[in-house]
């Protein structure tokens, strides 16, 4: 059974483009949730990256953010938090 690494990415977006960025985020297979939030950041996303023996999941998360999320038009900044332990109900 595959094991996944969960990460949370806070995203700043150019004014007026938040919903479009959410739509683009949801096209990325590893993005499971995207929420528009108030405050210093505009969006929080949840990503799940499958853990592998060869490539550490933290590196996969890093590549996903750099290669896919930060390249979305109107994304201005990101901050990534990788979960080390999770429980869900």
ABEGO torsion letter per residue (X at the ends): XBBBBBBBBBBBBBBGAAAAAAAAAAABAABABBBBBBEABABBBBBBBBBBAABBAAAAAAAAAAAAAAABBGBABBBBBBBABBBBX
